[in-house]
Amino acid sequence: MPFLFTVKQLEASGKPNNDSGKFFVPSYPKGRGGSTGYGNTVALHLCLAEAEVTRKFCRRGTLRTRPLLWKRGYWKITKSNPETGEVIEVFESL
């Protein structure tokens, strides 16, 4: 299934045909996010506090504490456009 996504706080390494890295996955309420995927999610604003172990999510002015979830991803570049910086990849998250 083709889709667009943005990865924040990505720490990636590897060769162009065998990349991998870890990334932060928000722990959304209602069974979405790191455990079941992102089907029909509604974005929640992330309130980061530099020294905290957990991250706080803002929803309608109320802070909710959620655990910090890290996932590991692997991807292979299938096509790229150096002029635009666009990259097309096959991506798998574990």
Backbone hydrogen bonds, N-H to C=O, Kabsch-Sander energy under -0.5 kcal/mol:
donor,donor_aa,acceptor,acceptor_aa,energy
8,K,6,T,-0.5
11,E,22,K,-1.6
12,A,10,L,-0.6
13,S,20,S,-2.5
15,K,18,N,-0.6
18,N,15,K,-2.3
19,D,75,W,-1.6
20,S,13,S,-1.7
21,G,73,G,-1.7
22,K,11,E,-1.1
23,F,71,K,-2.3
24,F,8,K,-0.9
25,V,69,L,-2.6
28,Y,26,P,-1.3
32,R,29,P,-0.8
33,G,37,G,-3.3
34,G,26,P,-0.9
37,G,33,G,-2.2
41,T,38,Y,-1.3
45,H,58,C,-0.9
47,C,45,H,-0.6
47,C,56,K,-2.8
48,L,46,L,-0.8
52,E,49,A,-1.3
55,R,66,R,-1.3
56,K,47,C,-1.4
57,F,64,R,-3.1
58,C,45,H,-2.5
59,R,62,T,-2.0
62,T,59,R,-1.9
64,R,57,F,-2.5
66,R,55,R,-2.1
69,L,25,V,-0.5
69,L,67,P,-0.7
71,K,23,F,-2.7
73,G,21,G,-2.9
74,Y,92,E,-3.0
75,W,19,D,-1.9
76,K,90,V,-2.0
77,I,16,P,-1.1
78,T,88,I,-2.9
79,K,88,I,-1.7
81,N,86,E,-2.7
84,T,81,N,-0.7
85,G,81,N,-2.3
86,E,81,N,-0.9
88,I,79,K,-3.3
89,E,87,V,-0.5
90,V,76,K,-2.4
91,F,89,E,-0.6
92,E,74,Y,-3.0
94,L,72,R,-3.0
